[in-house]
């Protein structure tokens, strides 16, 4: 059983909703990534998504685009990201870490080389925005064979066939994108999310995390009533943008603690 599976099993046994948090590796500076990862865990995060900086992050809104730009100014790349995971693992052997990004850095490294390096660093899975399930069956199978979970995105526009493909090839949890658009966009129609999550559950037996547009404790609490986890990214990046660098870990820990408290009121 992978770390992600163990985490969701423990959450289910405790009747708790998971909190999945996202930061971009290297933002606001390379030296901040590992302290921020620990701060997120201290604030109550159950799973960490660590963004791999990329020059053309097509699914991201302006907030995470800016985070990528800041990280790329420090020349942070895939090998650096894996180094942060390795450093994090020295003092945290239990919190799952999911690498989130795009196909280009993986293709440059080579799929098998990436999988080997990710496993050795202590990562637990990957979300690759432009690897749809029907086009990466072999990659997903190799990930699984190495104990890594391939996590796929589902959207309001996903067909039943796409949902079934995710059920066949996905691992860890499924990530439902609650909005048509990019990260950090508008508000969530929670009734629509509830309907669509129920439709996904008819085919996908993995836990379902819901993200895009969750910006505060009340929205997180509402979404938690129908999801196994809530995913928050852009709002955390905004916290980093509005906080002096030396105060950033404390700020994100406090923000996460507020979300965690709201989720635990379910």
C-alpha distance (Angstrom), angle and dihedral (degrees) to the residues before:
residue distance angle dihedral
X1 . . .
X2 3.81 . .
X3 3.81 123.7 .
X4 3.80 88.6 -106.7
X5 3.80 92.3 52.4
X6 3.81 90.5 46.6
X7 3.80 91.2 50.2
X8 3.79 94.8 51.0
X9 3.80 91.6 44.0
X10 3.80 89.6 53.8
X11 3.82 91.6 47.0
X12 3.80 90.7 50.8
X13 3.79 92.3 49.8
X14 3.81 89.0 52.0
X15 3.83 92.4 45.2
X16 3.80 89.3 -122.1
X17 3.79 132.7 140.9
X18 3.79 115.8 -126.2
X19 3.78 124.3 -119.2
X20 3.81 114.8 -144.2
X21 3.80 114.7 -171.7
X22 3.80 131.2 -166.5
X23 3.78 132.7 -153.1
X24 3.78 129.7 163.1
X25 3.79 112.9 -114.9
X26 3.80 111.0 -114.3
X27 3.81 95.7 22.8
X28 3.00 125.3 150.0
X29 3.81 84.9 2.9
X30 3.81 136.1 -25.6
X31 3.81 92.5 -109.4
X32 3.82 90.7 57.3
X33 3.80 100.0 58.2
X34 3.80 100.9 83.2
X35 3.84 94.7 40.6
X36 3.81 88.5 50.7
X37 3.81 91.5 50.0
X38 3.79 90.2 53.8
X39 3.81 91.2 45.0
X40 3.80 91.3 53.8
X41 3.80 90.3 52.3
X42 3.81 90.9 47.5
X43 3.81 87.8 52.6
X44 3.79 92.1 55.3
X45 3.81 106.5 -88.5
X46 3.80 112.8 154.7
X47 3.82 98.5 -169.9
X48 3.80 128.1 24.2
X49 3.78 122.6 -145.1
X50 3.78 110.3 -160.5
X51 3.76 113.6 -163.3
X52 3.80 118.7 -138.2
X53 3.83 106.3 -140.3
X54 3.79 113.2 -114.9
X55 3.79 132.2 175.6
X56 3.81 96.0 -131.8
X57 3.83 108.8 34.7
X58 3.80 96.7 176.0
X59 3.81 97.9 -175.6
X60 3.78 95.0 48.7
X61 3.76 128.7 95.7
X62 3.81 123.5 -137.4
X63 3.82 94.8 -80.5
X64 3.82 96.3 60.0
X65 3.81 90.9 35.6
X66 3.80 87.7 60.3
X67 3.81 90.1 48.4
X68 3.81 89.7 53.8
X69 3.79 90.9 49.2
X70 3.80 92.2 51.1
X71 3.82 92.0 48.7
X72 3.80 92.8 47.0
X73 3.82 89.8 54.7
X74 3.81 85.1 65.1
X75 3.83 89.2 48.5
X76 3.80 91.4 -118.3
X77 3.80 109.5 173.9
X78 3.78 140.2 164.8
X79 3.81 95.4 -73.0
X80 3.80 90.1 52.7
X81 3.80 90.9 49.2
X82 3.80 91.3 52.2
X83 3.79 87.9 48.8
X84 3.81 90.5 56.5
X85 3.79 90.0 51.6
X86 3.80 90.4 49.9
X87 3.82 90.5 50.6
X88 3.82 92.0 47.1
X89 3.80 90.6 51.9
X90 3.81 91.5 59.6
X91 3.80 89.2 76.0
X92 3.82 104.4 17.1
X93 3.78 116.9 50.5
X94 3.81 97.3 162.0
X95 3.83 111.9 49.8
X96 3.82 111.5 91.7
X97 3.80 116.7 -122.6
X98 3.81 119.4 -157.0
X99 3.79 120.1 -167.6
X100 3.79 110.6 -139.1
X101 3.75 124.3 -166.3
X102 3.77 147.4 85.7
X103 3.78 138.3 -50.9
X104 3.81 98.7 -108.9
X105 3.85 98.8 75.0
X106 3.82 90.0 45.4
X107 3.80 93.0 48.4
X108 3.80 91.0 49.0
X109 3.79 89.9 52.8
X110 3.80 94.5 40.1
X111 3.79 122.5 -109.1
X112 3.81 96.8 -106.6
X113 3.81 92.2 44.0
X114 3.81 90.2 50.6
X115 3.80 92.5 50.1
X116 3.81 92.1 48.7
X117 3.80 92.9 47.2
X118 3.83 93.6 45.1
X119 3.78 91.6 51.3
X120 3.81 92.9 47.0
X121 3.81 91.2 49.1
X122 3.80 91.7 53.1
X123 3.80 101.4 -107.5
X124 3.79 117.6 150.4
X125 3.78 105.1 -155.9
X126 3.77 148.2 -27.4
X127 3.78 141.5 -118.5
X128 3.79 109.6 -155.3
X129 3.78 107.9 -175.0
X130 3.79 96.3 -157.3
X131 3.82 97.2 42.7
X132 3.82 102.2 90.6
X133 3.82 113.6 -166.4
X134 3.80 95.3 -112.1
X135 3.82 90.6 57.0
X136 3.80 101.7 44.8
X137 3.78 107.2 43.9
X138 3.81 92.5 129.6
X139 3.81 92.3 47.5
X140 3.80 91.9 48.9
X141 3.80 90.5 48.3
X142 3.81 92.0 50.3
X143 3.80 90.0 48.1
X144 3.80 90.3 52.5
X145 3.80 92.3 46.6
X146 3.80 87.9 56.9
X147 3.80 94.6 48.3
X148 3.81 95.3 -103.0
X149 3.80 124.7 128.8
X150 3.79 121.3 -130.0
X151 3.79 106.3 -148.4
X152 3.78 118.0 -161.0
X153 3.78 131.8 -158.7
X154 3.79 121.9 -124.1
X155 3.80 122.5 -168.1
X156 3.81 139.5 -168.5
X157 3.81 86.5 -96.5
X158 3.84 96.0 51.2
X159 3.80 113.9 124.8
X160 3.79 124.0 -132.7
X161 3.81 88.5 -108.3
X162 3.83 90.9 55.4
X163 3.82 89.7 49.6
X164 3.82 89.7 51.9
X165 3.83 90.5 49.6
X166 3.80 89.9 53.1
X167 3.79 88.7 50.1
X168 3.81 89.6 53.8
X169 3.79 99.9 44.9
X170 3.80 107.4 21.5
X171 3.79 128.5 97.9
X172 3.79 140.2 -174.7
X173 3.79 98.3 19.3
X174 3.78 138.7 -26.2
X175 3.79 118.7 -113.3
X176 3.80 114.2 -140.3
X177 3.80 112.6 -159.5
X178 3.78 102.7 -145.4
X179 3.80 96.9 -159.9
X180 3.77 138.9 51.9
X181 3.77 99.9 -121.3
X182 3.78 140.2 35.4
X183 3.78 134.2 -37.1
X184 3.77 116.0 -71.2
X185 3.80 93.5 24.5
X186 3.87 126.6 142.2
X187 3.77 131.6 -53.7
X188 3.79 129.9 -46.6
X189 3.80 125.6 -112.5
X190 3.78 95.8 -142.1
X191 3.81 94.2 -170.7
X192 3.80 89.9 56.5
X193 3.82 90.3 46.7
X194 3.81 89.7 52.8
X195 3.82 91.6 51.9
X196 3.77 94.3 47.2
X197 3.79 95.2 44.9
X198 3.80 89.1 52.2
X199 3.82 89.6 52.0
X200 3.82 90.9 49.9
X201 3.80 91.7 49.7
X202 3.80 88.9 59.4
X203 3.81 87.5 71.6
X204 3.82 108.6 15.2
X205 3.79 117.7 67.7
X206 3.81 94.6 -176.0
X207 3.81 120.0 101.2
X208 3.80 112.1 -89.1
X209 3.79 123.3 -132.0
X210 3.79 119.2 -166.0
X211 3.79 121.7 -150.6
X212 3.82 146.1 155.7
X213 3.80 114.3 80.1
X214 3.82 100.5 25.9
X215 3.78 102.8 131.5
X216 3.79 108.6 152.3
X217 3.79 144.9 26.7
X218 3.80 95.8 -96.6
X219 3.81 94.3 53.2
X220 3.80 90.1 45.2
X221 3.79 90.7 51.4
X222 3.81 92.0 49.4
X223 3.81 93.7 48.5
X224 3.81 90.0 46.0
X225 3.80 89.3 66.4
X226 3.82 89.6 70.8
X227 3.84 104.0 23.6
X228 3.78 135.8 67.9
X229 3.81 90.3 -138.5
X230 3.78 140.4 6.3
X231 3.81 119.8 -136.2
X232 3.81 120.6 -147.9
X233 3.80 124.5 -176.5
X234 3.80 119.9 133.8
X235 3.79 93.2 48.1
X236 3.82 90.5 55.2
X237 3.81 90.8 48.9
X238 3.81 88.7 52.2
X239 3.79 88.6 53.3
X240 3.81 88.2 55.3
X241 3.81 91.9 47.9
X242 3.80 91.6 53.1
X243 3.80 97.5 45.0
X244 3.83 131.2 74.2
X245 3.79 108.4 -106.7
X246 3.79 95.4 -114.1
X247 3.82 90.6 54.7
X248 3.81 95.4 45.6
X249 3.83 99.3 98.5
X250 3.80 92.3 51.2
X251 3.81 91.2 46.4
X252 3.81 95.9 52.2
X253 3.80 91.2 43.0
X254 3.80 90.5 54.2
X255 3.81 92.3 46.2
X256 3.80 92.3 50.3
X257 3.79 91.5 46.3
X258 3.81 88.8 58.1
X259 3.80 91.8 51.4
X260 3.81 91.4 45.0
X261 3.81 91.1 52.0
X262 3.81 90.8 51.5
X263 3.81 92.3 49.1
X264 3.79 91.2 49.5
X265 3.82 89.9 56.5
X266 3.82 89.2 68.8
